[in-house]
Structure formats: C-alpha cells, structure tokens
C-alpha cells in the first residue's frame, strides 16, 4: 500500500501570538494525515471544528492527539480553536448566534445542564455501545455529563476534592503532614498550630469559605444536602451557610487562614494562589493537584478534604473533569464522536493527554498514564484513588448538574465570604445578601 501524507498548516495570527502569554488562543488545522484508513474516509474527506479552553500544556496535548487521530483517519480534518477560560463561553454563544458553532466542544460540568436545556448539545446515547465505548466508566462518573437521563457530555477525568499542601515547607518546619482521616475540627487545630509553627509569616491554610465545589459542597454533602436540587433550586438553607461562613470567620480570627486581601488577590488565578506565593502552607480548590505543581519547585502533596462528624455521609463524589460534547445541529456528529472515542480509549491518546484534563477516568487509562507521571502527579493519583475507594464503598452518587445561574451563585458565595473577611458584613448580613442574590440568579 502506498501511503500519501498531507499535513495541514498551523495558523497563528500576530494578534493570537501576542495573546499567548495570558492564555493560548489560536486556530490550527489537524488531520488529513494518511494511514491505511477506510476507502470511505479517503474518498469522502470531511472537515469539522473543535474548540476547548485550557493552558499551554492542555493545548499541546490536544494538538498531539488530533495529529495522532489524523494519521489513522486520513479523510477527517479537524480545525481547532482554543483559548483561556475567560470569555470562552461568550465566544461559544456568539458562534451559536452567528451560525458558526463548533462541531465538537469542551464543556464545563457546571454548565452542561444549561446548554443541554437550550438544545445546544446533542444527546450521545445513540452512539453508546457502537462507535462510543464507555463501558469502563463508573456509572457515578458518567452522571457528570447527564441531564434528564441523557448523556450530553463525556467526562474526561475523575477525581475527588483534595487539599494541596507544601511538603517542603512542612518538612523545613518539622511539622507532621495532615492525614487522610482528618475532620473539620482537626483542620482548625492543625492550621492554627501550623501558623504559629511558621512564625505567623505563613498561614496554615487558604480561606475556603468562598470555594463552592472545592469545599462547601463537600461540607453540605456530609450533611446529606447539596449545592443545588435536581430542579435547580438551592439545596440548603440559611443555617447551613451561617455555619459555614462562621467556621471560616473563626479560622481567620485564629490566623489559621489569611485575611481578605490575600484571598481576593488570588481569585480565579492559579498563578496567584497563596500557596504558590508562599503565603499559606495548604490550599483548597478542585483541580489544583493538576495546575499547581508545575508552578513551583517545592514538593507538593495531597490529602482529601476533611470529613464530617461521626454519622456524616460521605461528602466526596467522582467529579467528571471537563466534558466533550457535540453541537446539536452539527452535520459532523459522527466524526465528533469518533474523536471523543479516540481520546477516551486509544492508548497513544491517553499517554499524550496525561493529566491535562484531570485524573484519567478509567482504571485502564490511569494505569497507562500513571507509568509516565512525575512524582507530584503520582501523589495526586494516589490521593485520588483514596477518594475513589471511599466513594465506591459509600455508593456516593454525583450531585445534580448545576442549573442556569450557578455561575452567579458561585461568585455570590465568594464575594459574601470576602465581605465578612474584610469586615464589611457580619455573617448574618452576608447570608441574607447571598440568599437574596442566589434566589434571583436561579429564578
């Protein structure tokens, strides 16, 4: 057989090049690279468009996978469009309104319900068991991409909510590391003592009061509640939020957690995380076990978020990382699903992606990726396996998909916790303000 190779150009405008420092944004064409594919593919070439958000590492990994896909699917060309998270969904919305929506898009688990409800996403159920094999996925993990019993997005990863700690700082201070079986009172005592051990120059733990998914949701689930109900309302009452904000107000008063200015400066920016800046020894946040290690020379390690009191429910669940979804009106849904399946099941693709979209979602994928992980990633994988074992043993189900308005509710929690930190509001006033704003956002 004679193999013909056609390499599509990588397109990068001057404007895009100038934006690379703050979040990659460019357009690239992949595919058309030949292999011994089917005659149908070779004789009937098609082009589809894929879009995602993420940093340089994720973008480089996606590019590598799409190149590998092109070598085995010579008749499929993929035009890629990528950016940082800020503005990503504004661009998606503009594309949809302008009739230029991508065929395949990376979707946020927090928004899948909203976009499925707007008929933007295509249900993928018709492809299951045929061109899309997800049989190795835990059922609880697939729930992250399901809305009203239909699958609208394939989870890219799994993971629990972890506390990241600076093992280098703890070792220098001769402080014992936290353990996986700790509780919220244990965190208070540990972080308070750690601040004192570090001379008051480094706080024990970052302020988790405004972190909805990375901390507050676990706290609620331990009480058999959740951030949202299945019908899109708040899943908790004022007393629950009062208890939560009071806990973190006390943590700040004890100097176990930092003041508001440190928390505010790091909002939505991993590079400014107070752990990276040497301001705290531990930090809350979902997915930080992936994003933080490349930003520091210190040795980072991980433990699960504290457990609730005796008799509490298991607060952890298997998160879905980011999702891959197909546009509802795409004429290239079949090819989009082929790419999703390739990313999910192909050994080369799994190796290339590594942990750039989270901890791989299946046992096989974790085994393949694990063999090439850096030490910090190996530790993150081990901590995630502890969480996964707990979730499996407890048969803990994933929370309902966040409803439309969830993003506003997330910001309201952060800002009201910050207002208490700056002493602009009392806890009762912050709770009242939050519930008024959240009710409006969800209506």
N, C-alpha and C positions, 0 to 999 in steps of 0.2 A: 504494500500500500504506500502510495506517495502522500506525504503529509505537507500541506500547504499552511503557512503561518502568516496571519495578518495581525499586526499589532496596532491597536487604536491609540491615538495620541492622548497625552495627558495635558489638559487645558488648564492653564493657570493665568488669570489676568493680573495686570500690575496692581490693580485695586485689591484683588484677593491676596496677593503676595504680601501687601502691606498689612493685611488683617491677620496674618498667621500668628503673630505674637499673642493676640488676645483670644484665640480660638480659631481653629482652622476653618477656612471657608474657601471652597474651590469646586470646580467641576472636572470630572475625569471620566473617560470612557474606557471600559474594560470589556473583554470578551472578544469574540471573533477569532480567538486563538485556537488553532485547529488541533484536533486529535482524531482518533478513529471513532467519531461520533456517528449518530444515525444519519442515514441518507436524507431523512426528512428535515433534520436540523440544517444540514449543509445546503440543501436545495431551497429551503424556505427560511432564510435568515430573518430574525426579528430583533427589535431593539426595545428595551424597557428602561425605565428610570427608577433609581433607588436613592433614598435620602436618609441621612442619620445625623445625630449630634454626637459630639464627643471630642476628646483631646487628640493630640497628635498620635498617641500610641494606638487608640482605637481606630483612627482613620487609616493608619498604616496597615493595621491588621485586616480591616475590611478590604483594602486595596489588594492585599496579598491573597485573600480568599477569593475575591472576584476574578483575579488573574488565574488562579487555580481552577475555578469554575469554567472560565473561558476555554481552558485547554481541553476540558472534557466535553464541552458543549459548544462546538465551533460555530453553530448557527445563531447563538444568542449573544447580543452585545448589550452591555449594561452601562448606562450613563449614570454616573454617581454625582450627588450633590450633598455637601456636608458643611456643618457649621458648629459653633458652640450652642449651648442650650438656650442662652438668652436670645429671644427673637425667633427661635426655631419654629414654634407653633404659630406665631404671627405669619411667618413665611408660608407654612403649610396652608393656613386659612386663606391667604392671598392667592396661592396656587389653585386651591379648590374653587374660589370665586372666579378666577380667571380661566378656568378650564384647563389648567396645566398641572393638575395634581400628579404626584409620583405614583408609579405602579406598585412599588414596594417601599414601605416607610418604617422607620424605627418609631415605636410608640411608647409612651410613658404609661406604666401600670396605673398611675393616678388619674389618667385621662382617658383610658380605653372605654370606660362606660359612657363618657360624654360623647366621644367621637362615634362610637357604635350607635348611640341613641340618635345621632344626627345623620345616620345612614352614610357615613363617610367610609366605614370599613366593611369589608366583605367577610361573612362567616366562612371559616375554613373547613367546616365539618365534612363537606362533600369530598374533600381530598384525603381525609384520615383513613389510614389503612391501605391506601393506594399509593399516591405519589408523596404522601406526607406520613412518615412513620414516627409516631410519638409514643410508642408502646413502652419505652423505657422511662418515661416521665412519671414521677409520683403524681397521683391524682390531685393532691393538695396543691401542687405546684402549677399544674395546668389551670387551676381555678383562677390564677392571677390574670389570665387572658380571656376569661369567660364572662359573658354578660347575658343574663336571662337564659342560661343553659347552652349558649352557643359560643364557639371558640372564635374570637376576633383577633387574637394575637398569640404568637408562640413565644413563651418565656425563653430568654437567652441564658439565664443563670439561676442560681439558687443562693440562699444564704440566710442567716439569722441576723439579728441586730447585735453588734459587738461593741464593746468598749475597747478603744485602742489606747495602749499605754506605752510610754517611753521607757523601755527596759534599760537603756543606757543611763538615764537619769536616776532610775531606781537603784541600779547597781552602784553608782557612784555615791549615793546617799545611804547605801547598805540597808535599803528598805525591801522587805519581802514583797513580792508581787501579789496582786489580787488573785483570788481563786474563783473558779467557775461556779462554786456553790454559794456565793455571797448573796446578801439581801440588801434592800434599800437602807435600813439602819446600819448595816455593815459598811455600805458606801459612805454614809455620813461620817462614821467614826474613822474609817480608813483615810478619806480625803482630808479630814480635819487634821489628823496626825501627820499626814504627808506634807501638808503646807508648812506645819511647824518644823518638821524634819528638814525641809528645804529652805529654812530660814525666812519664810514669808515672802521670798522673792519669786517663787513659782507656786501657783495654786495647785491644789490636789487634783481637781477635775474641772473640765469646762462646764459652763452653765447649760444644762439640758432642758431647762424649763420651757423653752420655745421650740423644742425639737419634737414635732408631732409623730412622725413614723419611727424615728430613731430612739425614742424614749417614752413619750406619753402614751403611744398606742400599746406598748408592752405593759405599762403600768395599768391601763384600762383593761386589757385582756386578762390580766391576772385577777381582776375583779369581775370577770365574765361580762365585760362590756366591750365596746369598740369605738373607734373614731366616728363611724357612720353606720347607720342601719341599712338594711338591704333596699329600703325605699328612699334612701338619700337624705335622711334627717340625721342630726347629731345623735350619737349612740350613748350619750352620757348626760348627766345633769350638773347643775351649778356646784353642788357639793363635791363632786369628783374633781372639777377643775380647781376649786378652792383648796382642796387637799394637795393637789399637785403644785400649784403656784406657791403655796405656803412652804412646802418642802424645799423648793429652790430658793425662796427668800431666806429661809433659815440657813441653807448652805452658804449663801453669800455673807450672811451676818457672822457665820463662823469662820469666814475666809477659806472655806473648803472649796468654793467656786469663785471665779473672778467677778469684778464689778462690771457694770453695763457697758463701759466704753470698750473693753476688750471683746465682749460678746458681739457688740454692734459692728466693730471693725471687721470681724470675720464672716459676716453674714453672706451665705451663698458663695463663698470663695475658699476652696480648699487650700490654696497657696497662702492664705492669711490665717489659717487655722491656728489657734493659740498654742497647740501642741508643737506645730512646726516652728512657730516663733519663739519657743522656749518659755511661754507664759503659763502653761499648765503641764502636768505630768500625765494626765489621762484626758480623753475626749470622747464625747458621744457623737454618734452620727452613722447613718446607714450608708454602707459602701465605702467608708473611709479606709477600710483594710486594703482596698484596691488603690485608691487615689493618693494616700499619704506616703507610703514607703518610698516611692521614687523622689519625694520632695525633701528627704532628709538623709544624712549619713548615720543618724542614730539607729539603733536596733529597736524596732517596734514589735510589740507582741499584743495578743488579743484575748479577751475573755467575754463571755456573754453578759448582756445587761443583767443587773441584779434581779433576783426572783422575788416574788411576793411573800407575805407571811404564810405560816402553816395553814394548809387548807385552800390556798390560792390555786387558780387554774394555771396552766402553762401559758405564759404570755407570748412566747415566741411562735413563729409560724414560718413557713418556707416562702420567702419573697421570690418574685419572678424576674428580678433584674429588669432589663428593658425588654420590650416585646418587638417582634417583627410582624407587621400587618400588611394586608393587601388593600389597595384602594377599591371601594365598592364598584366603581364604574370602569375599572381598568379592563382593557381588552387583552392584557398580558398576565392575567391572574395565574394561569397555568405555569408560565415561566417564573413568575414571582414565587410561587410555591416550590418550584424546583430549587430555587436559590435558598429558600428557608430550609428545605430538607437537606441541602448540601451543607449549610452552616451547622445544622443540628447533628448530622450523622457521619459526615466524611472525616476520616482520621486526620488528613492533612489540614482541613479547615479547622478542626478542633485545636490542633497544635498551633496554628497560626494565630487564632484568636486568643489563646491563653486565657487570662483573667480580665481582658479588656472590656468585657461586658458583664463581669461578675464571676462568681464561682460557677464552673460548668454544671449544668442541670441534672445530668445523669451519672450513675456510677461509672459507666464506661468512659464518658467524657472526662470525668475527674481523674480517672486512672491515666488516661492518655496525656492530659495536660499536666498532671501532677509530677510526671517524670522530668519535666523541664523547668519547674518553678524555682524561683530564687528563694532563699531561706525565709524571708518575711512572708512571701506568698504561701510557702509550705505551712507556716504557723497559722496564717489566716484560714487555710484549708482545714487544718486540724481543729481549730476553734469552731468552724462552721459545721464540721462533722459532729462535734459535741451537741450543737444546737439541733441538727437534723435528727440525731438519735433521740433527743428529748421530745421533739415534735412528733416523731413517729410513735414513740411509746405512749404519748398522751393522745394520739389521734387528733391533734390540734388542727382545725380547719383554717384556711386562709380567711382574712377579713373580707367583707363585701367590697366590691370595687368602689373607689371614691366617686361621688357624684359630681355633676357640674357645679362649679363654685368651690370645690375642695381646695383649689389653689389659693383662693382668697381667704378661706378659713385657716389654712396653714400660715399665711402671713399675719393674720389677726392674732394667732397664738403667739407667734414670735414677738410681735410689737407690744402686745399687752404684758408678756413676761418682761420685756425690756423696760416698759414703763414702770413696772414695780422695781426693777433693778435700779433705775435712775431716781426712784422715789417720786415720780410724777403721779403715780396712782397707788392707792392701797390695794391689797389683794381683792377685797370685796368689790372695789370700783373697777378693777381690771376684769374681774369675772363678769360683772354686769355689762361692761363695754363689749367684751368678747361675744357674749351670747346674743346681744342685740345685733352686732355686725354679722355674726355667723348665720343667724336666722334669716337676715336679709339676703346674704350671699346665696344661701341654699334655696331661697324661695323663687 
